[in-house]
Amino acid sequence: MIHFVTDICDGEPDILGPALSESLTVKTLDGDLIACVPPPSGGWTHTSLEIEAEMIAQKTGSSGADAFLGSSWVGSTEV
């Protein structure tokens, strides 16, 4: 399953904020498209990304995958 790095702890940069309204794109580690999901009406949250990861977990399989909001890397099965 994809693990997102979009939760913010003290002193960490906000990587989710600038990409809230971007589509979630999930690709294999070789760059092949697995899924492209439009943003929810209010934009992505860490929780909504985690829910989406559960919904597409079967598609990411054992080969590994990276997740992007727009062009920003936001998570991976390898984290």
DSSP file (Angstrom, degrees, kcal/mol; ACC not computed):
  #  RESIDUE AA STRUCTURE BP1 BP2  ACC     N-H-->O    O-->H-N    N-H-->O    O-->H-N    TCO  KAPPA ALPHA  PHI   PSI    X-CA   Y-CA   Z-CA
    1    1 A M              0   0    0      0, 0.0     2,-0.3     0, 0.0    53,-0.1   0.000 360.0 360.0 360.0 149.7    0.0    0.0    0.0
    2    2 A I        -     0   0    0     51,-0.2     2,-0.5    48,-0.1    75,-0.3  -0.537 360.0-153.2 -74.3 135.7    1.1    3.5   -0.6
    3    3 A H  E     -A   76   0A   0     73,-2.6    73,-1.9    -2,-0.3     2,-0.3  -0.959  13.1-145.5-109.9 123.2    2.4    5.5    2.4
    4    4 A F  E     -A   75   0A   0     -2,-0.5     3,-0.3    71,-0.2    71,-0.3  -0.659  12.7-157.4 -93.3 145.2    2.0    9.2    2.1
    5    5 A V        +     0   0    0     69,-2.6    10,-0.2    -2,-0.3    70,-0.1  -0.173  65.5 106.2-107.8  36.4    4.4   11.8    3.5
    6    6 A T        +     0   0    0     68,-0.2    10,-0.3     9,-0.1     2,-0.3   0.474  45.1 102.1-100.2  -3.8    1.8   14.5    3.6
    7    7 A D        -     0   0    0     -3,-0.3     2,-0.5    39,-0.1     8,-0.1  -0.612  69.7-133.4 -77.2 144.4    1.2   14.7    7.4
    8    8 A I        -     0   0    0     -2,-0.3     2,-0.3     6,-0.1     6,-0.1  -0.871  22.7-175.7-109.6 126.4    3.0   17.6    8.9
    9    9 A C    >   -     0   0    0     -2,-0.5     3,-2.3     4,-0.1     0, 0.0  -0.741  49.6 -66.9-107.3 163.4    5.1   17.4   12.1
   10   10 A D  T 3  S+     0   0    0     -2,-0.3    -1,-0.1     1,-0.3     0, 0.0  -0.210 122.1  12.5 -51.6 131.6    6.7   20.4   13.7
   11   11 A G  T 3  S+     0   0    0      1,-0.3    -1,-0.3    -3,-0.1    -3,-0.0   0.403  99.2 119.6  83.7  -2.6    9.5   21.9   11.6
   12   12 A E    <   -     0   0    0     -3,-2.3    -1,-0.3     1,-0.1     2,-0.1  -0.697  66.7-109.1 -96.3 149.2    8.6   19.9    8.5
   13   13 A P        -     0   0    0      0, 0.0     2,-1.0     0, 0.0    -4,-0.1  -0.382  27.0-115.9 -72.8 154.0    7.6   21.6    5.2
   14   14 A D        +     0   0    0      1,-0.2    -8,-0.1    -6,-0.1    -6,-0.1  -0.786  40.6 166.3 -89.4  99.2    4.0   21.5    3.9
   15   15 A I  S    S+     0   0    0     -2,-1.0     4,-0.2   -10,-0.2    -1,-0.2   0.647  72.7  55.7 -89.0 -14.4    4.2   19.5    0.7
   16   16 A L  S >  S+     0   0    0    -10,-0.3     3,-1.7    -3,-0.1     4,-0.3   0.885  91.9  69.9 -82.2 -40.8    0.5   18.9    0.5
   17   17 A G  G >  S+     0   0    0      1,-0.3     3,-1.2     2,-0.2     4,-0.2   0.859  98.3  46.6 -47.5 -52.5   -0.7   22.6    0.6
   18   18 A P  G 3  S+     0   0    0      0, 0.0    -1,-0.3     0, 0.0     3,-0.2   0.664 119.3  42.1 -68.3 -13.4    0.6   23.7   -2.8
   19   19 A A  G X  S+     0   0    0     -3,-1.7     3,-1.9    -4,-0.2    -2,-0.2   0.172  72.8 119.7-119.5  17.6   -0.9   20.6   -4.5
   20   20 A L  T <  S+     0   0    0     -3,-1.2    24,-2.2    -4,-0.3    -1,-0.1   0.822  82.4  41.0 -53.5 -36.4   -4.3   20.3   -2.8
   21   21 A S  T 3  S+     0   0    0     22,-0.2    -1,-0.3    -4,-0.2     2,-0.2   0.264  92.9 106.7-101.9  12.7   -6.3   20.6   -6.1
   22   22 A E  S <  S-     0   0    0     -3,-1.9    22,-0.1    16,-0.1     2,-0.1  -0.557  76.9-101.3 -87.0 154.7   -4.0   18.5   -8.3
   23   23 A S        -     0   0    0     -2,-0.2    47,-1.9    15,-0.1     2,-0.6  -0.465  32.9-118.3 -70.7 146.0   -5.0   15.0   -9.5
   24   24 A L  E     -CB  37  69A   0     13,-3.1    13,-3.2    45,-0.2     2,-0.5  -0.787  32.6-169.7 -85.2 121.2   -3.4   12.0   -7.7
   25   25 A T  E     -CB  36  68A   0     43,-3.0    43,-2.6    -2,-0.6     2,-0.5  -0.962   5.2-165.7-115.4 129.5   -1.3   10.0  -10.1
   26   26 A V  E     +CB  35  67A   0      9,-3.0     8,-3.3    -2,-0.5     9,-1.7  -0.964  12.7 177.6-116.8 128.2    0.0    6.6   -9.1
   27   27 A K  E     -CB  33  66A   0     39,-2.5    39,-2.7    -2,-0.5     6,-0.2  -0.922  31.7-108.0-128.8 152.2    2.7    5.0  -11.2
   28   28 A T  E >   - B   0  65A   0      4,-3.0     3,-2.1    -2,-0.3    37,-0.2  -0.239  45.4 -99.8 -64.5 167.2    4.7    1.8  -11.0
   29   29 A L  T 3  S+     0   0    0     35,-0.8    -1,-0.1    34,-0.3    36,-0.1   0.704 128.3  57.3 -64.6 -17.7    8.4    2.2  -10.1
   30   30 A D  T 3  S-     0   0    0      2,-0.1    -1,-0.3     0, 0.0    35,-0.1   0.451 124.6-105.0 -88.8  -2.7    9.1    1.9  -13.8
   31   31 A G  S <  S+     0   0    0     -3,-2.1     2,-0.3     1,-0.3    -2,-0.1   0.509  70.6 144.0  95.0   5.5    6.8    4.9  -14.5
   32   32 A D        -     0   0    0      1,-0.1    -4,-3.0     2,-0.0    -1,-0.3  -0.605  56.5-106.2 -80.2 139.1    3.7    3.1  -15.9
   33   33 A L  E     +C   27   0A   0     -2,-0.3    -6,-0.2    -6,-0.2     3,-0.1  -0.438  41.6 167.4 -69.0 128.8    0.4    4.6  -15.0
   34   34 A I  E     -     0   0A   0     -8,-3.3     2,-0.3     1,-0.4    -7,-0.2   0.759  67.3 -11.3-102.8 -46.1   -1.6    2.7  -12.4
   35   35 A A  E     -C   26   0A   0     -9,-1.7    -9,-3.0     2,-0.0    -1,-0.4  -0.994  45.6-160.5-156.7 150.4   -4.3    5.2  -11.5
   36   36 A C  E     -C   25   0A   0     -2,-0.3   -11,-0.2   -11,-0.2   -13,-0.0  -0.961  19.3-175.6-134.9 117.3   -5.2    8.9  -12.0
   37   37 A V  E     -C   24   0A   0    -13,-3.2   -13,-3.1    -2,-0.4    -2,-0.0  -0.954  21.4-130.3-121.2 123.4   -7.7   10.2   -9.5
   38   38 A P        -     0   0    0      0, 0.0   -15,-0.1     0, 0.0   -16,-0.1  -0.316  38.6 -95.2 -66.4 155.2   -9.2   13.8   -9.6
   39   39 A P        -     0   0    0      0, 0.0   -16,-0.1     0, 0.0   -18,-0.1  -0.347  40.3-103.9 -70.1 151.1   -9.1   15.7   -6.4
   40   40 A P    >   -     0   0    0      0, 0.0     3,-2.1     0, 0.0     4,-0.1  -0.280  42.6 -96.8 -65.2 163.4  -12.1   15.8   -4.1
   41   41 A S  T 3  S+     0   0    0      1,-0.3     3,-0.1     2,-0.1   -20,-0.0   0.814 125.7  42.0 -56.9 -34.3  -14.2   19.0   -4.2
   42   42 A G  T 3  S-     0   0    0      1,-0.3    -1,-0.3   -22,-0.0   -21,-0.1   0.395 120.6-105.8 -92.0   3.3  -12.4   20.4   -1.1
   43   43 A G    <   -     0   0    0     -3,-2.1    -1,-0.3   -22,-0.1   -22,-0.2  -0.090  50.2 -50.2  89.7 164.6   -9.0   19.3   -2.1
   44   44 A W        -     0   0    0    -24,-2.2     2,-0.3   -25,-0.2   -25,-0.0  -0.382  47.9-172.6 -73.3 147.8   -6.8   16.5   -0.8
   45   45 A T     >  -     0   0    0     -2,-0.1     4,-2.1     1,-0.1     5,-0.2  -0.858  41.2-105.9-125.4 166.8   -6.1   15.9    2.9
   46   46 A H  H  > S+     0   0    0     -2,-0.3     4,-2.1     1,-0.2     5,-0.1   0.922 122.9  50.0 -58.5 -42.2   -3.7   13.4    4.4
   47   47 A T  H  > S+     0   0    0      1,-0.2     4,-2.2     2,-0.2    -1,-0.2   0.913 108.6  50.1 -64.4 -43.6   -6.7   11.4    5.5
   48   48 A S  H  > S+     0   0    0      1,-0.2     4,-2.1     2,-0.2    -1,-0.2   0.857 110.2  51.5 -66.5 -32.3   -8.4   11.4    2.0
   49   49 A L  H  X S+     0   0    0     -4,-2.1     4,-2.3     2,-0.2    -1,-0.2   0.911 108.9  50.6 -67.1 -41.6   -5.1   10.3    0.4
   50   50 A E  H  X S+     0   0    0     -4,-2.1     4,-1.8     2,-0.2    -2,-0.2   0.897 110.1  50.2 -62.3 -39.8   -4.8    7.4    2.9
   51   51 A I  H  X S+     0   0    0     -4,-2.2     4,-1.7     1,-0.2    -1,-0.2   0.919 110.6  49.3 -63.9 -43.3   -8.4    6.4    2.1
   52   52 A E  H  X S+     0   0    0     -4,-2.1     4,-1.7     1,-0.2    -2,-0.2   0.884 106.4  56.8 -63.4 -38.2   -7.6    6.5   -1.7
   53   53 A A  H  < S+     0   0    0     -4,-2.3     4,-0.4     1,-0.2   -51,-0.2   0.896 106.5  49.7 -60.2 -40.3   -4.5    4.4   -1.1
   54   54 A E  H >< S+     0   0    0     -4,-1.8     3,-0.7     1,-0.2     4,-0.3   0.885 109.0  52.9 -64.1 -38.0   -6.6    1.7    0.5
   55   55 A M  H 3< S+     0   0    0     -4,-1.7     3,-0.2     1,-0.2    -1,-0.2   0.808 117.7  35.4 -69.9 -29.5   -9.0    1.8   -2.4
   56   56 A I  T >X S+     0   0    0     -4,-1.7     4,-1.2     1,-0.2     3,-0.8   0.277  83.1 110.6-106.9  11.4   -6.2    1.3   -5.0
   57   57 A A  H <> S+     0   0    0     -3,-0.7     4,-1.1    -4,-0.4     3,-0.4   0.858  75.2  55.8 -55.6 -39.2   -4.0   -1.1   -2.9
   58   58 A Q  H 34 S+     0   0    0     -4,-0.3    -1,-0.3     1,-0.2     3,-0.2   0.865 105.0  53.6 -62.0 -35.0   -4.8   -4.1   -5.2
   59   59 A K  H <4 S+     0   0    0     -3,-0.8    -1,-0.2     1,-0.2    -2,-0.2   0.781 103.3  55.4 -72.5 -26.7   -3.6   -2.2   -8.2
   60   60 A T  H >X S+     0   0    0     -4,-1.2     4,-0.9    -3,-0.4     3,-0.6   0.763  85.6 167.8 -79.5 -23.5   -0.2   -1.3   -6.6
   61   61 A G  T 3<  -     0   0    0     -4,-1.1     3,-0.3    -3,-0.2    -1,-0.1   0.059  58.2 -49.4  51.1-153.3    0.5   -5.0   -6.0
   62   62 A S  T 34 S+     0   0    0      1,-0.2    -1,-0.2    -4,-0.1     3,-0.1   0.403 120.6  80.9 -97.7   0.6    3.9   -6.2   -5.0
   63   63 A S  T <4 S-     0   0    0     -3,-0.6   -34,-0.3     1,-0.1    -1,-0.2   0.652  97.1-118.3 -84.0 -14.2    5.8   -4.4   -7.7
   64   64 A G     <  -     0   0    0     -4,-0.9   -35,-0.8    -3,-0.3     2,-0.3   0.086  28.3-149.5  93.0 153.5    5.9   -1.1   -5.9
   65   65 A A  E     -B   28   0A   0    -37,-0.2    12,-2.5   -36,-0.1    13,-0.5  -0.993   7.6-141.8-157.4 155.0    4.5    2.3   -6.8
   66   66 A D  E     -BD  27  76A   0    -39,-2.7   -39,-2.5    -2,-0.3     2,-0.4  -0.905  17.6-145.1-117.3 150.1    5.0    6.1   -6.4
   67   67 A A  E     -BD  26  75A   0      8,-3.1     7,-2.8    -2,-0.3     8,-1.2  -0.932  15.9-176.3-120.1 141.5    2.3    8.7   -5.8
   68   68 A F  E     -BD  25  73A   0    -43,-2.6   -43,-3.0    -2,-0.4     2,-0.6  -0.980  23.9-152.0-134.7 144.2    2.2   12.2   -7.1
   69   69 A L  E >  S-BD  24  72A   0      3,-2.5     3,-2.2    -2,-0.3     2,-0.4  -0.972  85.4 -42.6-109.3 111.6   -0.1   15.2   -6.8
   70   70 A G  T 3  S-     0   0    0    -47,-1.9   -45,-0.1    -2,-0.6   -51,-0.0  -0.563 125.5 -28.7  62.0-125.5    0.5   17.0  -10.0
   71   71 A S  T 3  S+     0   0    0     -2,-0.4     2,-0.5    -3,-0.1    -1,-0.3   0.394 116.1 106.4 -99.5   2.3    4.3   16.8  -10.4
   72   72 A S  E <   - D   0  69A   0     -3,-2.2    -3,-2.5   -57,-0.1     2,-0.3  -0.721  69.9-131.4 -88.9 123.9    5.0   16.7   -6.6
   73   73 A W  E     + D   0  68A   0     -2,-0.5    -5,-0.3    -5,-0.2     3,-0.1  -0.566  34.4 165.8 -69.4 130.3    6.0   13.3   -5.2
   74   74 A V  E     -     0   0A   0     -7,-2.8   -69,-2.6     1,-0.3     2,-0.3   0.421  53.6 -17.0-128.8  -2.8    3.8   12.6   -2.1
   75   75 A G  E     -AD   4  67A   0     -8,-1.2    -8,-3.1   -71,-0.3    -1,-0.3  -0.974  47.5-160.1 173.5 173.2    4.3    9.0   -1.3
   76   76 A S  E >   -AD   3  66A   0    -73,-1.9   -73,-2.6    -2,-0.3     3,-0.7  -0.984  36.8-117.1-163.1 161.6    5.3    5.5   -2.2
   77   77 A T  T 3  S+     0   0    0    -12,-2.5   -11,-0.1    -2,-0.3    -1,-0.1   0.601 114.1  63.2 -76.9 -12.4    5.0    1.8   -1.4
   78   78 A E  T 3         0   0    0    -13,-0.5    -1,-0.2     1,-0.2   -76,-0.1   0.344 360.0 360.0 -96.5   5.8    8.7    2.0   -0.6
   79   79 A V    <         0   0    0     -3,-0.7    -1,-0.2   -76,-0.1    -2,-0.1   0.453 360.0 360.0 -85.3 360.0    8.5    4.5    2.3
